[in-house]
Amino acid sequence: MIEDIDWNKMWMEAMENASWKKRRGDMTEFWDKRARRFSQSIKDNDRPAQIISKLDIDPSCTVLDIGAGPGTLTIPLAKIVEHVTVVEPSGGMLTCLKENAANEGLENITCINKKWEDVHPGEDLDEYDVVIASYSLSMVDIKAALLKMDKVARRSVHLFTFTGDRMWDYTELWPRLYDEKYQAGPDYIYLYNILYQIGIRADVEISTTEHKQRFSNLEEAVEQWKESLNISTPEAEDVIRSHLTAKLIREDGSLWSKNTMKAVSICWKKYTEH
């Protein structure tokens, strides 16, 4: 019976066994280093528009964006809604977000430089019409994280994550670099079942999307992948260079990495009966 399974404990175990978590160490520091490059890469993707089209928003609503990064969703949302509040632990990401907001002349964004686990409703947080966590669900105690999202949401909560094989070809490269199978971490079904167990009947939509990254040359791509995979040996660099030489596509004077992946949208509305 599904009710007898401790899905939150299983999520915790899957998170602890995730390959990226073992190798990257402190994730705030990891994203601090990648912030500026990541901020540039989002301009090459239309995924933000796809996500925003699924949201329950209007010009008068307030939005909470959890794990906002450099403002992937915050910036376009701030042009549509009354106010966006951001919770983002990476100072590097917040620096990029504030620069991006200033470049767009946006002044309706409030930033909270904390992990989601460390913010408190009624102290750090108010209530928000719409709560979003887009590709930022790295909390170990995900049940507590979801309950907090539900608590501060007036209208709806929207989660975005992956299912199946991830992008970036980690499943192919990881065994060659580390001599072990790549463990992606918990899939969306953990989230759905945890929500079910706490009485939330969420809607789920699975779609195919493309992730694109642009590079000026092969060396730039190799350096980015070395940083992402946290490797530095010449042998590992050769593996990455060989992989990228075969994989990258040349278009419009640039090199592109293009990957299709399965994206998952999980949403629940507060005004319907759980």
C-alpha positions as a Markdown table, in Angstrom:
| # | Residue | x | y | z |
|---|---|---|---|---|
| 1 | Met | 0.0 | 0.0 | 0.0 |
| 2 | Ile | 1.3 | 3.5 | -0.9 |
| 3 | Glu | 0.3 | 4.8 | 2.5 |
| 4 | Asp | 2.7 | 2.4 | 4.2 |
| 5 | Ile | 5.8 | 3.7 | 2.2 |
| 6 | Asp | 7.8 | 6.4 | 3.7 |
| 7 | Trp | 8.4 | 8.4 | 0.5 |
| 8 | Asn | 10.1 | 11.3 | 2.4 |
| 9 | Lys | 12.7 | 8.9 | 3.8 |
| 10 | Met | 13.2 | 7.4 | 0.3 |
| 11 | Trp | 13.7 | 10.9 | -1.1 |
| 12 | Met | 16.3 | 11.6 | 1.6 |
| 13 | Glu | 18.2 | 8.4 | 0.7 |
| 14 | Ala | 18.0 | 9.1 | -3.0 |
| 15 | Met | 19.3 | 12.6 | -2.4 |
| 16 | Glu | 22.2 | 11.3 | -0.3 |
| 17 | Asn | 23.1 | 8.8 | -3.0 |
| 18 | Ala | 22.9 | 11.3 | -5.9 |
| 19 | Ser | 26.2 | 11.4 | -7.8 |
| 20 | Trp | 26.2 | 15.2 | -8.2 |
| 21 | Lys | 25.7 | 15.7 | -4.4 |
| 22 | Lys | 28.6 | 13.5 | -3.5 |
| 23 | Arg | 31.0 | 15.2 | -6.0 |
| 24 | Arg | 30.0 | 18.8 | -5.8 |
| 25 | Gly | 30.1 | 19.4 | -2.1 |
| 26 | Asp | 28.6 | 22.7 | -1.0 |
| 27 | Met | 26.0 | 23.6 | -3.6 |
| 28 | Thr | 25.8 | 27.3 | -2.7 |
| 29 | Glu | 29.5 | 27.6 | -3.5 |
| 30 | Phe | 29.1 | 25.6 | -6.7 |
| 31 | Trp | 26.4 | 27.9 | -7.9 |
| 32 | Asp | 28.3 | 31.0 | -6.8 |
| 33 | Lys | 31.1 | 30.0 | -9.3 |
| 34 | Arg | 28.7 | 29.2 | -12.1 |
| 35 | Ala | 26.3 | 32.2 | -11.6 |
| 36 | Arg | 27.5 | 34.5 | -14.3 |
| 37 | Arg | 27.9 | 31.8 | -16.9 |
| 38 | Phe | 24.5 | 30.4 | -16.0 |
| 39 | Ser | 22.9 | 33.9 | -16.3 |
| 40 | Gln | 24.2 | 34.1 | -19.9 |
| 41 | Ser | 23.0 | 30.7 | -20.9 |
| 42 | Ile | 19.3 | 31.3 | -20.0 |
| 43 | Lys | 19.1 | 33.8 | -22.8 |
| 44 | Asp | 19.5 | 31.0 | -25.3 |
| 45 | Asn | 16.5 | 29.0 | -24.0 |
| 46 | Asp | 12.7 | 29.5 | -24.4 |
| 47 | Arg | 12.0 | 27.3 | -21.4 |
| 48 | Pro | 11.1 | 30.3 | -19.1 |
| 49 | Ala | 8.2 | 31.3 | -21.5 |
| 50 | Gln | 7.0 | 27.7 | -21.5 |
| 51 | Ile | 7.0 | 27.6 | -17.7 |
| 52 | Ile | 5.3 | 31.0 | -17.3 |
| 53 | Ser | 2.5 | 29.9 | -19.7 |
| 54 | Lys | 1.5 | 27.2 | -17.2 |
| 55 | Leu | 1.3 | 29.6 | -14.2 |
| 56 | Asp | -1.9 | 30.8 | -12.5 |
| 57 | Ile | -0.9 | 34.5 | -12.6 |
| 58 | Asp | -2.4 | 38.0 | -13.4 |
| 59 | Pro | -1.1 | 41.6 | -13.1 |
| 60 | Ser | -2.4 | 42.0 | -9.5 |
| 61 | Cys | -0.8 | 38.9 | -8.0 |
| 62 | Thr | 2.3 | 38.3 | -5.9 |
| 63 | Val | 4.7 | 35.5 | -6.6 |
| 64 | Leu | 7.3 | 33.7 | -4.5 |
| 65 | Asp | 10.2 | 32.2 | -6.6 |
| 66 | Ile | 12.2 | 29.6 | -4.7 |
| 67 | Gly | 15.7 | 29.0 | -5.9 |
| 68 | Ala | 15.4 | 31.8 | -8.4 |
| 69 | Gly | 19.0 | 31.6 | -9.7 |
| 70 | Pro | 19.9 | 34.7 | -11.8 |
| 71 | Gly | 16.2 | 35.5 | -12.4 |
| 72 | Thr | 15.4 | 33.0 | -15.0 |
| 73 | Leu | 11.7 | 33.3 | -14.1 |
| 74 | Thr | 11.8 | 36.3 | -11.8 |
| 75 | Ile | 12.7 | 38.8 | -14.5 |
| 76 | Pro | 10.0 | 37.9 | -17.0 |
| 77 | Leu | 7.5 | 37.5 | -14.1 |
| 78 | Ala | 8.2 | 40.9 | -12.6 |
| 79 | Lys | 7.2 | 42.4 | -15.9 |
| 80 | Ile | 3.8 | 40.8 | -15.6 |
| 81 | Val | 2.8 | 40.6 | -11.9 |
| 82 | Glu | 2.6 | 43.1 | -9.1 |
| 83 | His | 5.6 | 41.8 | -7.1 |
| 84 | Val | 8.0 | 38.9 | -7.0 |
| 85 | Thr | 9.8 | 37.7 | -3.8 |
| 86 | Val | 12.9 | 35.6 | -4.3 |
| 87 | Val | 14.5 | 33.0 | -2.0 |
| 88 | Glu | 18.0 | 32.2 | -3.3 |
| 89 | Pro | 21.0 | 30.9 | -1.2 |
| 90 | Ser | 23.7 | 31.8 | -3.7 |
| 91 | Gly | 25.0 | 35.3 | -3.4 |
| 92 | Gly | 26.5 | 35.1 | -6.9 |
| 93 | Met | 23.2 | 34.2 | -8.4 |
| 94 | Leu | 21.5 | 37.1 | -6.5 |
| 95 | Thr | 24.1 | 39.5 | -7.8 |
| 96 | Cys | 23.3 | 38.5 | -11.4 |
| 97 | Leu | 19.6 | 38.7 | -10.7 |
| 98 | Lys | 19.8 | 42.2 | -9.3 |
| 99 | Glu | 21.9 | 43.3 | -12.3 |
| 100 | Asn | 19.4 | 41.7 | -14.7 |
| 101 | Ala | 16.6 | 43.4 | -12.9 |
| 102 | Ala | 18.4 | 46.8 | -13.0 |
| 103 | Asn | 19.0 | 46.4 | -16.8 |
| 104 | Glu | 15.3 | 45.9 | -17.3 |
| 105 | Gly | 14.3 | 48.8 | -15.0 |
| 106 | Leu | 12.5 | 46.5 | -12.6 |
| 107 | Glu | 11.9 | 47.6 | -9.0 |
| 108 | Asn | 9.2 | 45.2 | -7.8 |
| 109 | Ile | 11.5 | 42.3 | -6.7 |
| 110 | Thr | 12.5 | 41.5 | -3.1 |
| 111 | Cys | 15.4 | 39.2 | -2.5 |
| 112 | Ile | 16.0 | 36.9 | 0.5 |
| 113 | Asn | 19.5 | 35.4 | 0.6 |
| 114 | Lys | 18.8 | 32.1 | 2.4 |
| 115 | Lys | 18.1 | 28.5 | 1.8 |
| 116 | Trp | 14.4 | 27.5 | 1.7 |
| 117 | Glu | 15.0 | 25.4 | 4.8 |
| 118 | Asp | 16.1 | 28.5 | 6.7 |
| 119 | Val | 13.3 | 30.9 | 6.0 |
| 120 | His | 10.3 | 31.1 | 8.3 |
| 121 | Pro | 6.7 | 32.0 | 7.5 |
| 122 | Gly | 5.6 | 35.1 | 9.4 |
| 123 | Glu | 9.2 | 36.3 | 9.8 |
| 124 | Asp | 11.0 | 36.1 | 6.5 |
| 125 | Leu | 7.9 | 35.2 | 4.4 |
| 126 | Asp | 4.4 | 36.6 | 4.0 |
| 127 | Glu | 1.7 | 34.9 | 1.9 |
| 128 | Tyr | 1.9 | 34.9 | -1.9 |
| 129 | Asp | -0.7 | 34.2 | -4.5 |
| 130 | Val | 1.5 | 31.9 | -6.4 |
| 131 | Val | 4.6 | 29.9 | -5.2 |
| 132 | Ile | 7.1 | 28.5 | -7.7 |
| 133 | Ala | 10.1 | 26.1 | -7.3 |
| 134 | Ser | 11.6 | 25.6 | -10.8 |
| 135 | Tyr | 14.4 | 23.0 | -11.0 |
| 136 | Ser | 15.4 | 23.9 | -7.5 |
| 137 | Leu | 14.1 | 21.0 | -5.4 |
| 138 | Ser | 17.3 | 20.0 | -3.7 |
| 139 | Met | 16.0 | 20.1 | -0.2 |
| 140 | Val | 16.8 | 17.0 | 1.8 |
| 141 | Asp | 13.6 | 17.0 | 3.9 |
| 142 | Ile | 11.3 | 17.6 | 0.9 |
| 143 | Lys | 8.1 | 16.9 | 2.9 |
| 144 | Ala | 8.8 | 19.9 | 5.2 |
| 145 | Ala | 9.8 | 22.0 | 2.2 |
| 146 | Leu | 6.5 | 21.2 | 0.4 |
| 147 | Leu | 4.4 | 21.8 | 3.5 |
| 148 | Lys | 6.0 | 25.2 | 3.9 |
| 149 | Met | 5.3 | 26.1 | 0.2 |
| 150 | Asp | 1.7 | 25.1 | 0.7 |
| 151 | Lys | 1.5 | 27.2 | 3.9 |
| 152 | Val | 2.6 | 30.4 | 2.3 |
| 153 | Ala | 0.6 | 30.0 | -1.0 |
| 154 | Arg | -2.8 | 31.7 | -1.2 |
| 155 | Arg | -3.7 | 30.5 | -4.7 |
| 156 | Ser | -1.4 | 27.8 | -6.1 |
| 157 | Val | 1.9 | 26.1 | -6.0 |
| 158 | His | 3.9 | 25.1 | -9.1 |
| 159 | Leu | 6.9 | 22.7 | -9.1 |
| 160 | Phe | 9.1 | 22.0 | -12.1 |
| 161 | Thr | 11.5 | 19.2 | -12.3 |
| 162 | Phe | 12.9 | 16.3 | -14.5 |
| 163 | Thr | 12.0 | 12.7 | -15.0 |
| 164 | Gly | 14.0 | 9.9 | -16.6 |
| 165 | Asp | 17.5 | 10.6 | -18.0 |
| 166 | Arg | 18.8 | 14.0 | -17.3 |
| 167 | Met | 20.4 | 16.4 | -19.8 |
| 168 | Trp | 24.1 | 17.1 | -20.0 |
| 169 | Asp | 24.9 | 13.5 | -20.9 |
| 170 | Tyr | 26.0 | 12.7 | -17.3 |
| 171 | Thr | 24.8 | 9.1 | -17.7 |
| 172 | Glu | 27.4 | 8.6 | -20.5 |
| 173 | Leu | 30.3 | 10.6 | -19.1 |
| 174 | Trp | 30.1 | 9.7 | -15.4 |
| 175 | Pro | 31.2 | 6.0 | -15.7 |
| 176 | Arg | 34.1 | 7.1 | -17.9 |
| 177 | Leu | 35.2 | 9.8 | -15.4 |
| 178 | Tyr | 34.5 | 8.1 | -12.1 |
| 179 | Asp | 34.2 | 4.4 | -12.9 |
| 180 | Glu | 30.7 | 4.3 | -11.4 |
| 181 | Lys | 27.1 | 4.5 | -12.6 |
| 182 | Tyr | 25.6 | 8.0 | -12.5 |
| 183 | Gln | 22.8 | 8.3 | -9.9 |
| 184 | Ala | 20.5 | 11.2 | -10.8 |
| 185 | Gly | 18.7 | 11.4 | -7.5 |
| 186 | Pro | 14.9 | 11.2 | -6.8 |
| 187 | Asp | 12.5 | 11.4 | -9.7 |
| 188 | Tyr | 9.2 | 13.3 | -9.7 |
| 189 | Ile | 7.2 | 10.3 | -8.5 |
| 190 | Tyr | 8.6 | 10.8 | -5.0 |
| 191 | Leu | 7.2 | 14.3 | -5.0 |
| 192 | Tyr | 3.8 | 13.2 | -6.2 |
| 193 | Asn | 3.5 | 10.5 | -3.6 |
| 194 | Ile | 4.7 | 12.7 | -0.8 |
| 195 | Leu | 2.0 | 15.2 | -1.7 |
| 196 | Tyr | -0.6 | 12.5 | -1.9 |
| 197 | Gln | 0.3 | 11.3 | 1.6 |
| 198 | Ile | 0.0 | 14.8 | 3.1 |
| 199 | Gly | -3.5 | 15.2 | 1.4 |
| 200 | Ile | -2.6 | 17.2 | -1.7 |
| 201 | Arg | -4.0 | 15.9 | -5.0 |
| 202 | Ala | -1.7 | 17.5 | -7.5 |
| 203 | Asp | -2.0 | 17.8 | -11.3 |
| 204 | Val | 1.0 | 16.4 | -13.2 |
| 205 | Glu | 2.0 | 17.2 | -16.8 |
| 206 | Ile | 5.0 | 15.6 | -18.5 |
| 207 | Ser | 6.4 | 17.1 | -21.7 |
| 208 | Thr | 9.5 | 17.0 | -23.9 |
| 209 | Thr | 11.7 | 20.1 | -23.9 |
| 210 | Glu | 15.1 | 21.1 | -25.3 |
| 211 | His | 18.0 | 22.5 | -23.3 |
| 212 | Lys | 20.5 | 24.5 | -25.3 |
| 213 | Gln | 23.9 | 25.9 | -24.4 |
| 214 | Arg | 26.0 | 28.1 | -26.6 |
| 215 | Phe | 29.8 | 28.2 | -26.6 |
| 216 | Ser | 32.2 | 30.4 | -28.5 |
| 217 | Asn | 34.7 | 27.5 | -29.0 |
| 218 | Leu | 35.5 | 24.0 | -27.9 |
| 219 | Glu | 37.8 | 25.2 | -25.1 |
| 220 | Glu | 35.1 | 27.2 | -23.5 |
| 221 | Ala | 32.8 | 24.2 | -23.5 |
| 222 | Val | 35.5 | 21.9 | -22.1 |
| 223 | Glu | 36.2 | 24.4 | -19.2 |
| 224 | Gln | 32.5 | 24.7 | -18.4 |
| 225 | Trp | 32.0 | 20.9 | -18.3 |
| 226 | Lys | 35.2 | 20.5 | -16.2 |
| 227 | Glu | 33.7 | 22.9 | -13.7 |
| 228 | Ser | 30.3 | 21.3 | -13.7 |
| 229 | Leu | 31.7 | 17.8 | -13.3 |
| 230 | Asn | 34.3 | 19.0 | -10.7 |
| 231 | Ile | 37.3 | 17.4 | -12.4 |
| 232 | Ser | 40.8 | 18.6 | -13.1 |
| 233 | Thr | 43.0 | 15.8 | -14.3 |
| 234 | Pro | 44.4 | 15.8 | -17.9 |
| 235 | Glu | 42.9 | 12.3 | -18.5 |
| 236 | Ala | 39.4 | 13.4 | -17.5 |
| 237 | Glu | 39.8 | 16.6 | -19.6 |
| 238 | Asp | 40.6 | 14.4 | -22.6 |
| 239 | Val | 37.4 | 12.3 | -22.0 |
| 240 | Ile | 35.3 | 15.5 | -22.0 |
| 241 | Arg | 37.0 | 17.0 | -25.0 |
| 242 | Ser | 36.5 | 13.8 | -27.0 |
| 243 | His | 32.8 | 13.7 | -26.0 |
| 244 | Leu | 32.1 | 17.3 | -26.8 |
| 245 | Thr | 34.0 | 17.1 | -30.1 |
| 246 | Ala | 31.6 | 14.4 | -31.2 |
| 247 | Lys | 28.5 | 16.0 | -29.6 |
| 248 | Leu | 28.6 | 19.8 | -30.2 |
| 249 | Ile | 26.8 | 21.2 | -33.2 |
| 250 | Arg | 28.2 | 24.3 | -35.1 |
| 251 | Glu | 25.5 | 26.8 | -36.0 |
| 252 | Asp | 25.7 | 30.6 | -36.7 |
| 253 | Gly | 29.4 | 30.8 | -35.8 |
| 254 | Ser | 28.9 | 29.2 | -32.4 |
| 255 | Leu | 29.1 | 25.7 | -30.9 |
| 256 | Trp | 25.9 | 24.4 | -29.4 |
| 257 | Ser | 25.0 | 21.6 | -27.0 |
| 258 | Lys | 21.4 | 20.5 | -27.5 |
| 259 | Asn | 19.6 | 18.0 | -25.4 |
| 260 | Thr | 16.1 | 16.8 | -25.2 |
| 261 | Met | 14.7 | 15.9 | -21.8 |
| 262 | Lys | 11.4 | 15.1 | -20.1 |
| 263 | Ala | 10.2 | 18.0 | -18.0 |
| 264 | Val | 7.5 | 17.6 | -15.3 |
| 265 | Ser | 5.1 | 20.2 | -14.0 |
| 266 | Ile | 3.4 | 19.5 | -10.7 |
| 267 | Cys | 0.7 | 22.0 | -9.6 |
| 268 | Trp | -2.0 | 22.2 | -6.9 |
| 269 | Lys | -4.5 | 24.9 | -6.3 |
| 270 | Lys | -5.4 | 26.1 | -2.8 |
| 271 | Tyr | -9.1 | 26.8 | -3.5 |
| 272 | Thr | -9.9 | 23.3 | -4.5 |
| 273 | Glu | -10.4 | 20.5 | -2.0 |
| 274 | His | -7.2 | 18.5 | -1.3 |
